[in-house]
Amino acid sequence: MRRGLLIFVVVTVVVLGFALHSVWTLLSLLVVDGLEDAISKAELPAPNSVAINERPQLIPKIIHQTYINESIPEVWQGPQESCLQLHPDYEYKLWTDKKAREFIAAEYPWFLETFDAYPYPIQRADAIRYFVLHHFGGIYIDLDDGCNRSLDPLLAYPAWVRRTTPTGISNDAMGAVPRHPFFLKAIDSLPEYNRGWVLPYITVMATTGPLYLSLIWRHYNSANPQGDDRVRILFPNEYNNHPWSFFTHHLGNSWHESDVKLIFWMAQHWVVLTLLGFAVGFSVLGLIYNLCIKPRQNNPKARYAYSRIPFYRRISSKDIELDDRHEV
């Protein structure tokens, strides 16, 4: 193999390897389903079962929710009220924008600069839920999620989240004991992931939203393959496909902008777009080779183009010594 072609192949392999390494965790979410940490049907007692009282209650009885202020829109008052009525013995904390910032400033001042700099309010609403779960423990519930039964059975797990489709976990309903290492990692990694992307939806998802939490979940599980602090997963068929489900879902997505339609279309056609991306990438590499590498291989003069540099000539053992150009 000629030297130029060999260099081209090596550089191509290195670039592709670096790109694959950069997105490996993201790609792994397509195949990792979390079944090994699933909360199964057999573990969940029926709503009126006496077994509920026999289970340990590790998570404190606190419900956290977030909104701009205390004037909850009418469309979400029903879901909110359903959770309050089913849990009269739970403490309820509504984290308004003002209360959230005051809490961060008082308890986590190192994060205040990042918190204030987020360009989208939903990023602060995402972030605060991780901090309050780490600090107080309890259960966080989005305002567009209502309660269908008591959440007491879920208090038996040190930490749990909900599985989402098509991949990863969601941050719309979560529970944890105070200071759980998963949520410690979630809050500690926020500044590192604080980057601006082209589209608002991707920026939110990748910096504070479900995609961000899914990546943290993968890294956390890789570092704790057999640990006792694994995060348990509540799968969709355990919370929204039968009468005794824990949650009900209502109209939400209040933060979505116009770019969401494009993102959802891309998600529906990701296989075709992936194949197209590889085709375009290899076409560009082939074009670079044909225009830059191949002509040099076929043109002997191009191999020694450097010999045309002024005041330079190749020297062999038969060459005469260079004349002194600095004669007075």
MOVENJO-V211116 format. One record per pair of residues at least 4 apart in sequence whose ideal C-beta (glycine too) atoms are under 8 Angstrom apart, sorted by the first residue. I is the first residue (numbers start at 1). J is the second residue. D is the distance in Angstrom with one decimal. If there is no record, write none. Layout:
i=I j=J d=D
i=I j=J d=D
This chain:
i=1 j=5 d=5.5
i=1 j=6 d=4.9
i=1 j=9 d=7.8
i=2 j=6 d=6.8
i=2 j=297 d=5.3
i=3 j=7 d=6.4
i=4 j=8 d=6.4
i=4 j=293 d=4.9
i=4 j=296 d=5.7
i=4 j=297 d=5.3
i=5 j=9 d=6.3
i=5 j=289 d=7.7
i=5 j=293 d=6.3
i=5 j=297 d=6.7
i=6 j=10 d=6.3
i=7 j=11 d=6.2
i=8 j=12 d=6.3
i=8 j=288 d=7.9
i=8 j=289 d=5.8
i=8 j=293 d=5.0
i=9 j=13 d=6.3
i=10 j=14 d=6.3
i=11 j=15 d=6.3
i=12 j=16 d=6.2
i=12 j=285 d=5.8
i=13 j=17 d=6.0
i=14 j=18 d=6.3
i=15 j=19 d=6.4
i=16 j=20 d=6.2
i=17 j=21 d=6.2
i=18 j=22 d=6.4
i=19 j=23 d=6.8
i=20 j=24 d=6.2
i=20 j=27 d=7.9
i=23 j=27 d=5.6
i=24 j=28 d=6.3
i=25 j=29 d=7.3
i=25 j=215 d=5.7
i=25 j=218 d=5.1
i=25 j=219 d=6.7
i=26 j=215 d=6.8
i=27 j=31 d=7.9
i=28 j=32 d=5.4
i=28 j=218 d=6.0
i=29 j=167 d=4.4
i=29 j=168 d=4.9
i=29 j=214 d=5.6
i=29 j=215 d=7.6
i=29 j=218 d=6.5
i=30 j=166 d=8.0
i=30 j=167 d=5.5
i=32 j=218 d=6.7
i=33 j=163 d=7.8
i=34 j=38 d=6.5
i=34 j=163 d=6.1
i=34 j=169 d=7.2
i=34 j=233 d=4.4
i=35 j=233 d=7.9
i=37 j=221 d=8.0
i=37 j=230 d=5.4
i=37 j=231 d=6.4
i=37 j=232 d=5.3
i=37 j=233 d=4.8
i=38 j=232 d=7.5
i=38 j=233 d=5.2
i=38 j=235 d=5.6
i=39 j=43 d=5.5
i=39 j=44 d=6.6
i=39 j=154 d=8.0
i=39 j=157 d=7.0
i=39 j=160 d=6.6
i=39 j=232 d=5.1
i=39 j=233 d=6.6
i=39 j=234 d=5.2
i=39 j=235 d=7.4
i=39 j=238 d=6.3
i=40 j=44 d=7.6
i=40 j=238 d=7.9
i=41 j=238 d=6.7
i=44 j=153 d=5.5
i=44 j=238 d=6.6
i=45 j=49 d=3.9
i=45 j=51 d=3.9
i=45 j=52 d=5.0
i=45 j=55 d=7.2
i=45 j=153 d=5.7
i=46 j=244 d=6.2
i=47 j=149 d=4.6
i=47 j=150 d=6.8
i=47 j=244 d=5.3
i=50 j=54 d=7.0
i=51 j=55 d=6.8
i=52 j=150 d=7.4
i=52 j=152 d=5.4
i=52 j=153 d=5.8
i=55 j=152 d=7.6
i=55 j=153 d=6.3
i=55 j=155 d=7.5
i=55 j=156 d=4.4
i=56 j=155 d=7.9
i=56 j=156 d=5.3
i=57 j=61 d=7.5
i=57 j=152 d=7.1
i=57 j=155 d=4.3
i=57 j=156 d=6.7
i=58 j=155 d=6.2
i=58 j=156 d=6.3
i=58 j=157 d=7.0
i=58 j=158 d=5.6
i=58 j=177 d=5.3
i=59 j=137 d=5.8
i=59 j=138 d=6.4
i=59 j=139 d=6.7
i=59 j=154 d=7.2
i=59 j=155 d=4.4
i=59 j=156 d=8.0
i=59 j=157 d=7.3
i=59 j=158 d=7.5
i=59 j=175 d=5.1
i=59 j=176 d=6.5
i=59 j=177 d=5.6
i=60 j=91 d=7.9
i=60 j=136 d=7.0
i=60 j=137 d=4.7
i=60 j=138 d=5.4
i=60 j=177 d=7.5
i=60 j=178 d=7.2
i=61 j=87 d=7.2
i=61 j=89 d=6.1
i=61 j=90 d=4.3
i=61 j=91 d=6.5
i=61 j=138 d=7.3
i=61 j=155 d=7.1
i=62 j=90 d=6.3
i=62 j=91 d=4.7
i=62 j=92 d=7.7
i=62 j=93 d=6.3
i=62 j=136 d=5.8
i=62 j=137 d=6.7
i=62 j=138 d=3.0
i=62 j=139 d=6.9
i=63 j=83 d=6.0
i=63 j=84 d=7.9
i=63 j=87 d=6.3
i=63 j=90 d=5.2
i=63 j=91 d=7.3
i=63 j=92 d=5.2
i=63 j=93 d=7.1
i=63 j=138 d=6.5
i=63 j=139 d=5.6
i=63 j=140 d=7.9
i=63 j=141 d=6.2
i=64 j=93 d=5.1
i=64 j=95 d=6.4
i=64 j=129 d=6.5
i=64 j=132 d=5.1
i=64 j=133 d=7.0
i=64 j=136 d=7.5
i=64 j=138 d=5.6
i=64 j=139 d=7.0
i=64 j=140 d=4.5
i=64 j=141 d=7.4
i=65 j=80 d=6.9
i=65 j=92 d=7.8
i=65 j=93 d=7.5
i=65 j=94 d=5.4
i=65 j=95 d=7.0
i=65 j=140 d=7.3
i=65 j=141 d=5.9
i=65 j=142 d=7.4
i=65 j=143 d=5.7
i=66 j=94 d=7.4
i=66 j=95 d=4.6
i=66 j=96 d=7.7
i=66 j=100 d=6.9
i=66 j=125 d=4.7
i=66 j=128 d=6.0
i=66 j=129 d=6.4
i=66 j=143 d=7.6
i=67 j=72 d=6.0
i=67 j=94 d=6.5
i=67 j=95 d=7.8
i=67 j=96 d=6.3
i=67 j=143 d=6.2
i=68 j=96 d=6.6
i=68 j=97 d=5.5
i=68 j=121 d=7.3
i=69 j=96 d=5.1
i=69 j=97 d=7.0
i=69 j=98 d=7.7
i=70 j=94 d=6.4
i=70 j=96 d=6.0
i=72 j=76 d=5.5
i=72 j=77 d=5.4
i=72 j=80 d=5.9
i=72 j=143 d=6.7
i=73 j=77 d=7.3
i=75 j=250 d=7.0
i=75 j=251 d=5.8
i=76 j=80 d=5.8
i=76 j=143 d=4.2
i=76 j=144 d=6.0
i=76 j=250 d=7.0
i=77 j=81 d=6.0
i=78 j=82 d=6.5
i=78 j=146 d=6.7
i=78 j=250 d=7.3
i=79 j=83 d=7.0
i=79 j=143 d=6.5
i=79 j=144 d=6.3
i=79 j=145 d=6.1
i=79 j=146 d=3.3
i=79 j=147 d=7.7
i=79 j=248 d=6.9
i=79 j=250 d=5.2
i=80 j=84 d=6.5
i=80 j=143 d=6.1
i=80 j=146 d=7.7
i=81 j=85 d=6.0
i=82 j=86 d=6.4
i=82 j=146 d=4.2
i=82 j=147 d=4.9
i=82 j=148 d=7.5
i=82 j=248 d=7.3
i=83 j=87 d=6.2
i=83 j=141 d=6.1
i=83 j=146 d=6.5
i=83 j=147 d=4.0
i=84 j=88 d=7.6
i=84 j=92 d=6.3
i=86 j=147 d=4.9
i=86 j=149 d=6.8
i=86 j=150 d=5.6
i=86 j=151 d=7.8
i=87 j=147 d=7.2
i=87 j=150 d=6.7
i=87 j=151 d=6.7
i=91 j=138 d=7.6
i=93 j=132 d=7.0
i=93 j=136 d=7.5
i=93 j=138 d=7.7
i=94 j=99 d=7.8
i=95 j=99 d=5.4
i=95 j=100 d=4.8
i=95 j=103 d=7.3
i=95 j=128 d=5.4
i=95 j=129 d=7.9
i=95 j=132 d=6.4
i=96 j=100 d=6.7
i=97 j=101 d=6.5
i=97 j=121 d=7.2
i=97 j=124 d=7.0
i=98 j=102 d=6.4
i=99 j=103 d=6.2
i=100 j=104 d=6.5
i=100 j=124 d=6.4
i=100 j=125 d=7.8
i=100 j=128 d=4.2
i=101 j=105 d=6.2
i=101 j=112 d=7.7
i=101 j=115 d=6.9
i=101 j=116 d=7.6
i=101 j=124 d=7.8
i=102 j=106 d=6.2
i=103 j=107 d=5.8
i=103 j=108 d=7.9
i=103 j=128 d=7.3
i=103 j=131 d=7.2
i=103 j=132 d=7.2
i=103 j=135 d=7.9
i=104 j=108 d=5.2
i=104 j=109 d=7.5
i=104 j=111 d=5.8
i=104 j=112 d=5.4
i=104 j=115 d=5.1
i=104 j=128 d=7.2
i=104 j=131 d=6.6
i=105 j=109 d=5.9
i=105 j=112 d=5.3
i=107 j=131 d=7.5
i=107 j=135 d=6.1
i=108 j=112 d=7.4
i=108 j=131 d=6.0
i=108 j=187 d=7.2
i=111 j=115 d=5.4
i=111 j=127 d=7.7
i=111 j=131 d=7.6
i=111 j=187 d=7.2
i=111 j=190 d=6.8
i=111 j=191 d=7.1
i=112 j=116 d=6.2
i=113 j=117 d=6.2
i=114 j=118 d=7.2
i=114 j=190 d=6.5
i=114 j=191 d=5.0
i=114 j=194 d=5.6
i=115 j=124 d=6.0
i=115 j=127 d=6.3
i=117 j=194 d=7.6
i=118 j=123 d=3.8
i=118 j=124 d=5.4
i=118 j=127 d=7.4
i=118 j=194 d=7.7
i=118 j=207 d=7.8
i=118 j=208 d=7.4
i=119 j=123 d=7.3
i=119 j=196 d=7.4
i=119 j=203 d=7.5
i=120 j=200 d=6.3
i=120 j=203 d=7.1
i=120 j=204 d=5.7
i=120 j=255 d=7.1
i=121 j=125 d=6.3
i=121 j=255 d=7.5
i=122 j=126 d=6.2
i=122 j=204 d=5.6
i=122 j=208 d=7.7
i=122 j=209 d=7.6
i=122 j=255 d=4.0
i=123 j=127 d=6.3
i=123 j=203 d=8.0
i=123 j=204 d=5.9
i=123 j=207 d=6.2
i=123 j=208 d=4.5
i=123 j=209 d=7.9
i=124 j=128 d=6.2
i=125 j=129 d=7.3
i=126 j=130 d=7.5
i=126 j=171 d=6.4
i=126 j=204 d=7.3
i=126 j=208 d=3.6
i=126 j=209 d=5.5
i=126 j=212 d=7.8
i=127 j=131 d=6.6
i=127 j=187 d=7.7
i=127 j=190 d=6.0
i=127 j=208 d=5.2
i=128 j=132 d=6.1
i=129 j=133 d=6.3
i=129 j=140 d=4.6
i=129 j=171 d=6.5
i=129 j=174 d=7.2
i=130 j=134 d=6.3
i=130 j=171 d=7.9
i=130 j=183 d=5.6
i=130 j=186 d=4.5
i=130 j=187 d=5.1
i=130 j=190 d=7.5
i=130 j=213 d=7.8
i=131 j=135 d=6.0
i=131 j=187 d=5.5
i=132 j=136 d=5.5
i=132 j=138 d=7.5
i=132 j=140 d=7.2
i=133 j=137 d=6.5
i=133 j=138 d=6.6
i=133 j=140 d=5.8
i=133 j=174 d=6.3
i=133 j=175 d=7.6
i=133 j=176 d=4.8
i=133 j=180 d=7.5
i=133 j=183 d=5.1
i=134 j=176 d=7.5
i=134 j=178 d=7.2
i=134 j=179 d=6.4
i=134 j=180 d=7.0
i=134 j=183 d=4.1
i=134 j=184 d=5.9
i=134 j=186 d=7.4
i=134 j=187 d=5.5
i=135 j=178 d=6.7
i=136 j=178 d=6.1
i=137 j=176 d=5.7
i=137 j=177 d=4.9
i=137 j=178 d=3.8
i=137 j=179 d=7.8
i=137 j=180 d=7.5
i=138 j=175 d=7.0
i=138 j=176 d=7.6
i=139 j=151 d=5.9
i=139 j=154 d=7.0
i=139 j=173 d=7.3
i=139 j=174 d=7.2
i=139 j=175 d=4.3
i=140 j=171 d=7.9
i=140 j=173 d=6.7
i=140 j=174 d=5.0
i=140 j=175 d=7.4
i=141 j=145 d=5.2
i=141 j=147 d=7.3
i=141 j=172 d=7.5
i=141 j=173 d=5.2
i=141 j=247 d=7.5
i=142 j=172 d=4.2
i=142 j=173 d=6.7
i=142 j=252 d=6.7
i=143 j=252 d=7.7
i=144 j=172 d=7.8
i=144 j=249 d=6.7
i=144 j=250 d=4.8
i=144 j=251 d=6.3
i=144 j=252 d=3.2
i=144 j=253 d=8.0
i=144 j=254 d=8.0
i=145 j=172 d=5.8
i=145 j=173 d=5.7
i=145 j=247 d=5.0
i=145 j=248 d=7.0
i=145 j=249 d=5.9
i=145 j=250 d=7.2
i=146 j=247 d=6.7
i=146 j=248 d=4.2
i=146 j=249 d=7.8
i=146 j=250 d=6.2
i=147 j=151 d=6.7
i=147 j=246 d=7.0
i=147 j=247 d=6.4
i=147 j=248 d=7.4
i=148 j=243 d=8.0
i=148 j=244 d=7.5
i=148 j=245 d=5.2
i=148 j=246 d=6.1
i=148 j=247 d=6.1
i=148 j=248 d=5.1
i=149 j=244 d=6.0
i=149 j=245 d=7.3
i=149 j=246 d=6.0
i=151 j=155 d=7.0
i=151 j=175 d=7.7
i=151 j=246 d=6.1
i=154 j=160 d=6.1
i=154 j=175 d=5.5
i=154 j=234 d=7.5
i=154 j=246 d=6.9
i=155 j=175 d=7.3
i=157 j=175 d=7.0
i=157 j=232 d=4.6
i=158 j=176 d=6.8
i=158 j=177 d=5.0
i=158 j=180 d=6.0
i=158 j=229 d=6.4
i=159 j=174 d=7.8
i=159 j=175 d=6.8
i=159 j=176 d=4.2
i=159 j=177 d=6.9
i=159 j=180 d=4.7
i=159 j=182 d=5.3
i=159 j=183 d=7.2
i=159 j=229 d=7.2
i=159 j=231 d=4.7
i=159 j=232 d=6.8
i=160 j=174 d=6.9
i=160 j=175 d=5.1
i=160 j=176 d=7.6
i=160 j=231 d=6.5
i=160 j=232 d=4.3
i=160 j=233 d=7.0
i=160 j=234 d=5.7
i=161 j=169 d=4.6
i=161 j=170 d=6.8
i=161 j=171 d=7.3
i=161 j=173 d=7.7
i=161 j=174 d=4.9
i=161 j=213 d=7.4
i=161 j=217 d=7.3
i=161 j=231 d=5.9
i=161 j=232 d=8.0
i=161 j=233 d=6.5
i=161 j=234 d=7.1
i=162 j=169 d=6.6
i=162 j=170 d=4.8
i=162 j=172 d=6.7
i=162 j=173 d=5.3
i=162 j=174 d=7.4
i=162 j=233 d=7.5
i=162 j=234 d=4.9
i=162 j=235 d=8.0
i=162 j=236 d=7.8
i=162 j=239 d=6.7
i=163 j=169 d=6.0
i=163 j=170 d=7.3
i=163 j=233 d=5.2
i=163 j=234 d=6.8
i=163 j=235 d=4.8
i=163 j=236 d=6.2
i=164 j=168 d=5.9
i=164 j=169 d=6.0
i=164 j=170 d=3.9
i=164 j=210 d=6.1
i=165 j=236 d=7.1
i=166 j=267 d=7.0
i=167 j=214 d=7.2
i=168 j=210 d=6.1
i=168 j=211 d=6.5
i=168 j=213 d=7.7
i=168 j=214 d=3.1
i=168 j=217 d=7.3
i=169 j=210 d=6.7
i=169 j=213 d=6.0
i=169 j=214 d=5.2
i=169 j=217 d=5.5
i=169 j=233 d=6.9
i=170 j=210 d=5.0
i=170 j=213 d=7.8
i=171 j=209 d=6.6
i=171 j=210 d=5.3
i=171 j=213 d=4.9
i=172 j=210 d=7.9
i=173 j=234 d=7.8
i=173 j=247 d=6.0
i=176 j=180 d=4.3
i=176 j=182 d=7.1
i=176 j=183 d=5.5
i=179 j=184 d=6.7
i=180 j=184 d=6.9
i=180 j=229 d=6.8
i=181 j=185 d=6.4
i=181 j=220 d=7.6
i=181 j=224 d=7.7
i=181 j=229 d=5.3
i=182 j=186 d=6.5
i=182 j=216 d=7.6
i=182 j=217 d=7.5
i=182 j=220 d=5.4
i=182 j=229 d=6.9
i=182 j=231 d=5.1
i=183 j=187 d=6.4
i=184 j=188 d=6.0
i=185 j=189 d=6.0
i=185 j=216 d=5.8
i=185 j=219 d=7.3
i=185 j=220 d=5.4
i=186 j=190 d=7.3
i=186 j=213 d=6.4
i=186 j=216 d=5.2
i=189 j=193 d=5.9
i=189 j=216 d=5.7
i=189 j=219 d=8.0
i=190 j=194 d=6.5
i=190 j=207 d=7.7
i=190 j=208 d=6.8
i=190 j=212 d=8.0
i=193 j=206 d=6.8
i=193 j=207 d=5.3
i=193 j=208 d=7.8
i=193 j=212 d=5.7
i=193 j=215 d=7.8
i=194 j=207 d=5.5
i=195 j=203 d=7.8
i=195 j=206 d=7.5
i=195 j=207 d=6.5
i=196 j=203 d=5.9
i=197 j=202 d=4.3
i=197 j=203 d=4.4
i=197 j=206 d=6.2
i=198 j=202 d=6.9
i=199 j=203 d=6.8
i=199 j=259 d=4.3
i=199 j=262 d=7.4
i=199 j=263 d=6.8
i=200 j=204 d=6.3
i=200 j=257 d=5.1
i=200 j=259 d=5.8
i=201 j=205 d=6.1
i=201 j=256 d=7.0
i=201 j=257 d=6.7
i=201 j=259 d=5.1
i=201 j=260 d=5.2
i=201 j=263 d=5.0
i=202 j=206 d=5.7
i=202 j=259 d=7.9
i=202 j=263 d=6.9
i=203 j=207 d=5.9
i=204 j=208 d=6.4
i=204 j=209 d=5.0
i=204 j=255 d=7.1
i=205 j=209 d=4.2
i=205 j=210 d=6.3
i=205 j=211 d=4.1
i=205 j=212 d=6.9
i=206 j=211 d=5.2
i=206 j=212 d=5.8
i=207 j=212 d=5.8
i=208 j=212 d=5.5
i=209 j=213 d=7.2
i=210 j=214 d=6.0
i=211 j=215 d=6.6
i=212 j=216 d=6.6
i=213 j=217 d=6.2
i=214 j=218 d=6.7
i=215 j=219 d=6.5
i=216 j=220 d=5.9
i=217 j=221 d=6.3
i=217 j=231 d=6.5
i=218 j=222 d=6.4
i=219 j=223 d=6.5
i=220 j=224 d=6.2
i=220 j=231 d=7.1
i=221 j=225 d=7.0
i=221 j=230 d=7.0
i=221 j=231 d=7.7
i=224 j=229 d=6.2
i=224 j=230 d=6.5
i=234 j=238 d=5.5
i=234 j=239 d=5.6
i=234 j=246 d=7.5
i=235 j=239 d=7.6
i=236 j=240 d=5.8
i=236 j=241 d=6.7
i=237 j=241 d=4.8
i=237 j=242 d=7.8
i=238 j=245 d=7.3
i=238 j=246 d=7.7
i=239 j=245 d=4.8
i=239 j=246 d=4.8
i=239 j=247 d=5.2
i=240 j=245 d=5.2
i=240 j=247 d=6.6
i=240 j=248 d=7.4
i=240 j=249 d=6.5
i=241 j=245 d=6.8
i=253 j=260 d=7.8
i=256 j=260 d=4.4
i=259 j=263 d=6.2
i=260 j=264 d=6.1
i=261 j=265 d=6.3
i=262 j=266 d=6.4
i=263 j=267 d=6.4
i=264 j=268 d=6.6
i=265 j=269 d=6.5
i=266 j=270 d=6.4
i=266 j=273 d=6.1
i=269 j=273 d=5.6
i=270 j=274 d=6.0
i=271 j=275 d=6.6
i=272 j=276 d=6.1
i=273 j=277 d=6.2
i=274 j=278 d=6.7
i=275 j=279 d=6.3
i=276 j=280 d=6.3
i=277 j=281 d=6.1
i=278 j=282 d=6.2
i=279 j=283 d=6.2
i=280 j=284 d=6.4
i=281 j=285 d=6.6
i=282 j=286 d=6.2
i=283 j=287 d=6.4
i=284 j=288 d=6.5
i=285 j=289 d=6.5
i=286 j=290 d=6.3
i=287 j=291 d=6.1
i=288 j=292 d=5.5
i=288 j=293 d=7.3
i=289 j=293 d=4.7
i=289 j=294 d=6.0
i=290 j=294 d=5.3
i=291 j=295 d=7.2
i=292 j=296 d=7.2
i=293 j=297 d=6.5
i=294 j=298 d=6.4
i=295 j=299 d=5.8
i=295 j=302 d=6.6
i=296 j=302 d=4.4
i=296 j=303 d=6.6
i=299 j=303 d=7.4
i=300 j=304 d=7.4
i=301 j=305 d=7.1
i=304 j=314 d=7.7
i=306 j=312 d=7.4
i=307 j=312 d=7.1
i=307 j=313 d=6.7
i=307 j=314 d=5.8
i=313 j=319 d=7.9
i=314 j=319 d=7.9
i=315 j=319 d=4.5
i=315 j=322 d=8.0
